[in-house]
């Protein structure tokens, strides 16, 4: 068990490397007055009417925020003295081009910590600052305040993906995540610095390994390469474009250059191929004929894990999930069907029987993908270290931590 935990912690460190690779490069190490990092071209121009205003913020607050370590007690005492003007003054420091660099950065951090949604405007302005360090800090603050102005936030993240500084592009990729797969793929296929491409491809690979849809080519072929070096290729033999569905064959090119073909037709809906791999690359789980199968890639031995659909990897655990329909929970009414599933978990090795760990329900409509179950494009998503089974923007189920109460 300890070896499995170590293995998956190593995998998690690899994924997190994509999310934090450049944060230190634009961190507030320059608070003592360091030089801004070089950028590939000029910074974006400020939007009309949103530029910073020089020399307009209170000197006393500037001084407190310019300290290398900001003392909470001093900030609280100043807030008590100025009362309701405090929040607006913090925004003034952010927008003041003549304020000390450290003060502006610490003001942005204070907005994030206290979630000062009223100051979304100054944060938005800072995202167009000429200093990439200010833009980087503002980007993180905007992410914290995203619920306060979600439409503006989405547009700003897309702008940041094309920022002049590669480090900021990488930071924006982290925040975009699975919310804009098209943008991720656009950047992964672009002529960007190698470090940015590495981040984009790493995030994209992680999302696809958890059930994100693949991008078809002109012939409808779907392909992806795993973290462990296996390449999957789905070639449709029959397609129903009006439903976003297809049936075809899947071949796998292993990391040691062997070719394996799954001996059954594979049903694909919404460009999600129901074929996934264990974290160490030794096994493959797939759905065929509405049954779940597990293959040992070294020997070719296959076992049937029972009736079910939509297998998905359980992150950082030596096993996988799948769904099994519960006919007692089915309800139909005027072209809409409500279907319940039991969620089962099974190990890749050892032959233990699948165990039920929960249940989910989905709604099917004839007008949406020909009454296919949304479970077929379900993904494992992550928020702040917690994993969920999700369909589109809806959370179906929270997954328990695979690490339990393991102590160091």
C-alpha positions as CSV (number, residue, x, y, z in Angstrom):
1,X,0.0,0.0,0.0
2,X,2.8,2.4,0.9
3,X,4.4,1.8,-2.6
4,X,1.2,2.6,-4.3
5,X,0.8,5.8,-2.4
6,X,4.4,6.8,-3.2
7,X,3.8,6.0,-6.8
8,X,0.7,8.2,-7.1
9,X,2.2,11.0,-5.0
10,X,5.0,11.0,-7.6
11,X,2.4,11.3,-10.3
12,X,0.7,14.1,-8.5
13,X,4.0,16.0,-8.2
14,X,4.4,15.7,-12.0
15,X,1.0,17.1,-12.6
16,X,1.4,19.9,-10.1
17,X,4.7,20.8,-11.8
18,X,2.7,22.0,-14.8
19,X,0.6,24.2,-12.5
20,X,3.4,25.8,-10.5
21,X,6.4,25.8,-12.9
22,X,6.5,29.5,-13.4
23,X,4.8,30.9,-10.3
24,X,8.2,31.5,-8.6
25,X,9.5,33.3,-11.6
26,X,6.9,36.1,-11.1
27,X,6.6,35.9,-7.4
28,X,7.0,38.9,-5.2
29,X,10.7,38.5,-4.8
30,X,11.0,41.8,-6.4
31,X,9.3,43.5,-3.5
32,X,12.7,45.0,-2.5
33,X,12.8,46.8,-5.8
34,X,14.2,44.1,-8.2
35,X,14.1,44.3,-12.0
36,X,11.1,43.0,-13.9
37,X,11.7,39.8,-15.9
38,X,12.2,40.2,-19.6
39,X,9.2,39.6,-21.8
40,X,8.7,38.5,-25.4
41,X,7.5,41.8,-26.8
42,X,5.6,44.8,-25.3
43,X,3.0,44.4,-22.6
44,X,-0.7,44.7,-23.6
45,X,-1.9,48.2,-23.7
46,X,-4.3,49.3,-21.0
47,X,-8.0,49.3,-21.9
48,X,-9.5,52.8,-22.4
49,X,-10.6,54.3,-19.1
50,X,-8.9,51.6,-17.0
51,X,-5.3,52.8,-16.7
52,X,-3.6,53.4,-13.4
53,X,-3.6,56.9,-12.0
54,X,-0.4,58.3,-10.7
55,X,0.0,59.7,-7.2
56,X,-3.5,59.3,-6.0
57,X,-3.2,56.8,-3.1
58,X,-2.7,57.6,0.6
59,X,1.0,57.7,1.6
60,X,0.4,56.2,5.0
61,X,-1.2,53.1,3.5
62,X,1.5,52.9,0.8
63,X,4.1,52.8,3.5
64,X,2.4,50.0,5.5
65,X,2.0,47.9,2.4
66,X,5.5,48.6,1.1
67,X,7.0,46.7,4.1
68,X,8.8,43.5,3.2
69,X,6.4,41.7,5.6
70,X,3.1,43.4,6.0
71,X,2.0,43.4,9.7
72,X,-1.7,42.5,10.0
73,X,-1.9,44.5,13.2
74,X,-0.8,47.7,11.5
75,X,-3.2,47.2,8.6
76,X,-6.1,46.6,11.0
77,X,-5.2,49.7,13.0
78,X,-5.2,51.8,9.9
79,X,-8.5,50.3,8.7
80,X,-10.0,51.2,12.1
81,X,-8.8,54.8,11.7
82,X,-10.1,55.4,8.2
83,X,-13.2,53.3,8.4
84,X,-15.3,52.6,5.3
85,X,-12.7,54.4,3.1
86,X,-10.2,51.6,3.6
87,X,-11.4,49.3,0.8
88,X,-11.4,52.1,-1.8
89,X,-7.9,53.2,-0.6
90,X,-6.6,49.7,-1.2
91,X,-7.9,49.9,-4.8
92,X,-6.2,53.3,-5.2
93,X,-2.8,51.8,-4.2
94,X,-3.2,49.1,-6.8
95,X,-3.9,51.8,-9.5
96,X,-1.3,54.2,-8.4
97,X,1.7,54.0,-10.9
98,X,3.9,56.0,-8.5
99,X,3.2,53.8,-5.5
100,X,6.1,51.5,-4.5
101,X,6.0,48.2,-6.4
102,X,5.8,46.2,-3.2
103,X,2.8,48.2,-2.0
104,X,0.9,47.6,-5.2
105,X,1.6,43.8,-5.0
106,X,0.7,43.6,-1.4
107,X,-2.5,45.6,-2.1
108,X,-3.5,43.0,-4.7
109,X,-2.8,40.2,-2.3
110,X,-4.9,41.9,0.4
111,X,-7.8,42.1,-2.1
112,X,-7.5,38.4,-2.7
113,X,-7.2,37.4,1.0
114,X,-10.1,39.5,2.0
115,X,-12.1,38.7,-1.2
116,X,-12.8,42.4,-1.8
117,X,-15.2,41.9,-4.7
118,X,-15.9,45.6,-4.9
119,X,-12.3,46.1,-6.2
120,X,-12.6,43.9,-9.2
121,X,-12.2,47.0,-11.4
122,X,-8.7,48.0,-10.1
123,X,-7.7,44.3,-10.4
124,X,-8.9,44.2,-14.0
125,X,-6.9,47.4,-14.7
126,X,-3.8,45.8,-13.1
127,X,-4.0,42.9,-15.6
128,X,-3.0,45.5,-18.3
129,X,-0.1,47.0,-16.3
130,X,3.2,47.4,-18.1
131,X,5.0,45.5,-15.3
132,X,4.6,41.7,-15.8
133,X,5.0,41.1,-12.0
134,X,1.9,43.3,-11.4
135,X,0.0,41.5,-14.1
136,X,0.9,38.1,-12.6
137,X,-0.2,39.0,-9.1
138,X,-3.4,40.6,-10.5
139,X,-4.1,37.4,-12.5
140,X,-4.1,35.3,-9.3
141,X,-6.3,37.9,-7.5
142,X,-8.7,37.9,-10.4
143,X,-9.0,34.2,-10.1
144,X,-9.8,34.5,-6.4
145,X,-12.6,37.0,-7.3
146,X,-13.9,35.2,-10.4
147,X,-17.4,34.7,-9.0
148,X,-17.7,38.5,-8.7
149,X,-17.4,39.1,-12.4
150,X,-17.3,35.7,-14.1
151,X,-17.9,37.0,-17.7
152,X,-15.1,39.6,-17.3
153,X,-12.9,37.0,-15.7
154,X,-13.3,34.5,-18.6
155,X,-12.4,37.2,-21.1
156,X,-9.4,38.3,-19.0
157,X,-8.1,34.8,-18.8
158,X,-8.3,34.5,-22.5
159,X,-6.3,37.7,-22.9
160,X,-3.7,36.5,-20.4
161,X,-3.2,33.3,-22.5
162,X,-1.7,35.7,-25.1
163,X,0.2,37.9,-22.7
164,X,3.6,39.1,-23.8
165,X,5.3,37.2,-20.9
166,X,5.4,33.4,-21.3
167,X,5.3,33.1,-17.5
168,X,1.9,34.7,-17.4
169,X,0.6,32.6,-20.3
170,X,1.6,29.5,-18.2
171,X,-0.1,30.9,-15.1
172,X,-3.3,31.6,-17.1
173,X,-3.2,28.1,-18.4
174,X,-3.4,26.8,-14.8
175,X,-6.5,28.9,-14.1
176,X,-8.2,28.1,-17.4
177,X,-7.9,24.3,-16.8
178,X,-10.8,22.3,-18.2
179,X,-13.0,25.4,-18.6
180,X,-11.7,26.1,-22.1
181,X,-10.3,23.0,-23.8
182,X,-10.4,24.7,-27.1
183,X,-8.0,27.4,-25.8
184,X,-5.7,24.7,-24.4
185,X,-5.6,22.9,-27.7
186,X,-5.0,26.1,-29.6
187,X,-2.0,26.9,-27.5
188,X,-0.7,23.3,-27.5
189,X,-0.7,23.4,-31.3
190,X,0.8,26.9,-31.5
191,X,4.3,28.3,-31.9
192,X,4.9,29.2,-28.3
193,X,7.9,29.0,-26.0
194,X,8.7,25.4,-25.1
195,X,7.9,26.0,-21.5
196,X,4.4,27.2,-22.3
197,X,3.8,24.3,-24.6
198,X,5.0,21.9,-21.9
199,X,2.4,23.3,-19.5
200,X,-0.4,23.3,-22.0
201,X,0.3,19.7,-23.1
202,X,0.7,18.5,-19.6
203,X,-2.6,20.0,-18.4
204,X,-4.4,18.7,-21.5
205,X,-3.0,15.2,-21.1
206,X,-4.1,15.1,-17.4
207,X,-7.6,16.2,-18.3
208,X,-7.9,13.7,-21.2
209,X,-6.7,10.9,-18.8
210,X,-9.6,11.8,-16.6
211,X,-12.3,11.8,-19.3
212,X,-12.1,15.1,-21.1
213,X,-13.3,14.8,-24.8
214,X,-10.7,14.3,-27.5
215,X,-10.4,16.4,-30.6
216,X,-11.3,14.5,-33.8
217,X,-9.4,14.9,-37.0
218,X,-11.2,15.4,-40.4
219,X,-11.9,11.6,-40.6
220,X,-13.3,11.4,-37.1
221,X,-10.2,9.7,-35.7
222,X,-9.6,10.3,-32.0
223,X,-6.1,9.9,-30.5
224,X,-4.2,10.7,-27.4
225,X,-0.9,9.8,-25.7
226,X,-0.7,9.0,-22.0
227,X,1.7,10.1,-19.3
228,X,3.3,6.6,-19.5
229,X,3.9,6.8,-23.3
230,X,1.0,4.7,-24.6
231,X,-0.8,6.0,-27.7
232,X,-4.5,5.3,-28.2
233,X,-6.2,5.6,-31.6
234,X,-9.9,5.2,-32.2
235,X,-11.0,4.8,-35.9
236,X,-14.8,4.9,-36.4
237,X,-16.5,2.4,-38.6
238,X,-20.0,3.8,-38.2
239,X,-20.9,7.4,-37.1
240,X,-24.1,9.2,-36.2
241,X,-23.1,12.9,-36.4
242,X,-26.5,14.1,-35.3
243,X,-26.0,12.4,-32.0
244,X,-22.2,12.9,-31.7
245,X,-21.8,9.1,-31.5
246,X,-19.7,6.5,-33.3
247,X,-18.6,2.9,-33.1
248,X,-15.2,1.7,-34.1
249,X,-11.9,0.0,-33.3
250,X,-9.3,1.0,-30.8
251,X,-5.6,0.2,-31.2
252,X,-2.9,1.0,-28.6
253,X,0.7,1.5,-29.3
254,X,2.5,0.7,-26.0
255,X,5.5,2.6,-24.7
256,X,7.7,-0.3,-25.8
257,X,6.3,-0.1,-29.4
258,X,4.0,-3.0,-29.3
259,X,0.6,-2.7,-31.0
260,X,-2.5,-4.0,-29.2
261,X,-6.0,-4.0,-30.7
262,X,-9.0,-4.2,-28.5
263,X,-10.9,-7.3,-29.8
264,X,-14.4,-5.6,-29.8
265,X,-16.1,-2.6,-31.2
266,X,-15.9,0.5,-28.9
267,X,-18.9,2.9,-28.6
268,X,-17.9,6.5,-28.4
269,X,-20.2,9.4,-27.4
270,X,-19.2,13.1,-27.3
271,X,-15.6,12.2,-28.3
272,X,-14.9,10.4,-25.0
273,X,-13.3,7.1,-25.8
274,X,-14.1,4.7,-22.8
275,X,-10.5,3.3,-22.7
276,X,-8.2,4.4,-19.9
277,X,-4.9,3.2,-18.4
278,X,-3.5,2.6,-14.9
279,X,-1.1,5.2,-13.5
280,X,1.9,2.9,-14.0
281,X,0.8,2.0,-17.6
282,X,0.6,-1.8,-16.9
283,X,-3.2,-2.2,-17.4
284,X,-6.0,-0.9,-19.5
285,X,-9.7,-0.7,-18.7
286,X,-12.3,-0.4,-21.4
287,X,-16.0,-0.7,-22.1
288,X,-17.2,-3.0,-24.8
289,X,-20.7,-4.5,-25.2
290,X,-21.9,-2.6,-22.1
291,X,-19.4,-4.6,-20.0
292,X,-16.2,-3.5,-18.3
293,X,-12.9,-5.3,-19.2
294,X,-9.4,-5.1,-17.8
295,X,-6.4,-6.0,-19.8
296,X,-2.9,-6.7,-18.6
297,X,-0.8,-5.0,-21.3
298,X,2.2,-7.2,-20.8
299,X,0.5,-10.5,-21.1
300,X,-2.7,-9.6,-23.0
301,X,-4.8,-11.4,-20.3
302,X,-8.3,-9.9,-20.0
303,X,-10.9,-10.2,-17.3
304,X,-14.6,-9.1,-17.3
305,X,-15.4,-6.9,-14.4
306,X,-19.1,-7.2,-15.0
307,X,-21.9,-5.2,-16.6
308,X,-21.3,-1.4,-16.7
309,X,-20.4,1.6,-18.7
310,X,-18.2,4.7,-18.6
311,X,-15.0,3.4,-16.9
312,X,-12.8,6.2,-15.5
313,X,-9.5,6.2,-13.6
314,X,-9.7,6.9,-9.9
315,X,-6.9,9.5,-9.4
316,X,-4.0,8.4,-7.2
317,X,-5.5,5.0,-6.4
318,X,-4.7,1.7,-7.9
319,X,-8.1,1.2,-9.4
320,X,-10.9,2.5,-11.6
321,X,-14.6,3.5,-11.5
322,X,-17.5,2.6,-13.6
323,X,-21.3,2.9,-13.6
324,X,-23.9,0.2,-13.5
325,X,-27.5,1.1,-14.3
326,X,-30.1,0.7,-11.5
327,X,-33.4,-0.1,-13.3
328,X,-35.4,0.6,-10.2
329,X,-34.5,4.3,-10.4
330,X,-35.5,4.9,-14.0
331,X,-38.3,7.5,-14.7
332,X,-39.6,8.6,-18.0
333,X,-41.8,11.6,-18.8
334,X,-42.6,13.4,-22.1
335,X,-39.4,12.6,-23.9
336,X,-37.2,13.0,-20.9
337,X,-35.7,10.0,-19.0
338,X,-34.1,10.0,-15.5
339,X,-31.7,7.1,-15.0
340,X,-29.9,6.1,-11.8
341,X,-26.6,4.3,-11.6
342,X,-24.6,2.7,-8.9
343,X,-21.0,3.8,-8.9
344,X,-18.5,0.9,-8.5
345,X,-14.8,0.8,-7.8
346,X,-12.5,-2.0,-8.7
347,X,-8.7,-2.6,-8.6
348,X,-6.6,-3.2,-11.7
349,X,-4.9,-6.1,-10.2
350,X,-5.7,-8.8,-7.6
351,X,-9.1,-9.8,-9.1
352,X,-11.1,-8.4,-6.2
353,X,-14.8,-7.9,-7.0
354,X,-16.1,-4.4,-7.7
355,X,-17.7,-2.6,-4.8
356,X,-20.4,0.0,-4.8
357,X,-19.2,3.3,-3.4
358,X,-22.2,5.5,-4.2
359,X,-24.9,6.4,-6.7
360,X,-25.6,9.1,-9.3
361,X,-28.5,10.1,-11.5
362,X,-28.6,11.7,-15.0
363,X,-31.3,13.1,-17.3
364,X,-31.5,12.0,-20.9
365,X,-33.3,13.7,-23.7
366,X,-34.1,12.6,-27.3
367,X,-33.2,16.1,-28.4
368,X,-29.7,15.9,-26.9
369,X,-27.4,13.3,-28.4
370,X,-30.3,10.9,-29.3
371,X,-31.2,10.0,-25.7
372,X,-27.6,8.8,-25.0
373,X,-26.8,8.9,-21.3
374,X,-24.7,11.9,-20.2
375,X,-22.8,9.4,-18.1
376,X,-20.9,8.6,-21.3
377,X,-19.2,11.9,-21.3
378,X,-18.7,12.0,-17.6
379,X,-15.2,13.2,-16.3
380,X,-13.3,13.1,-13.1
381,X,-12.7,16.7,-12.1
382,X,-10.7,18.3,-9.3
383,X,-11.3,21.4,-7.2
384,X,-8.8,22.3,-4.5
385,X,-7.5,18.8,-4.2
386,X,-11.0,17.1,-4.0
387,X,-12.2,14.9,-6.9
388,X,-15.7,14.7,-8.3
389,X,-17.6,12.8,-11.0
390,X,-19.0,15.6,-13.2
391,X,-21.0,16.0,-16.4
392,X,-20.6,19.3,-18.2
393,X,-21.0,21.8,-15.4
394,X,-22.9,19.5,-13.0
395,X,-21.3,17.6,-10.2
396,X,-22.7,14.1,-9.8
397,X,-20.7,12.8,-6.9
398,X,-17.8,13.7,-4.6
399,X,-15.1,11.0,-4.5
400,X,-13.5,10.0,-1.2
401,X,-9.8,10.7,-0.8
402,X,-7.8,7.7,-2.0
403,X,-5.2,8.3,0.8
404,X,-7.7,7.9,3.7
405,X,-6.0,8.7,7.0
406,X,-2.5,7.6,6.1
407,X,0.1,9.3,8.4
408,X,3.6,10.3,7.5
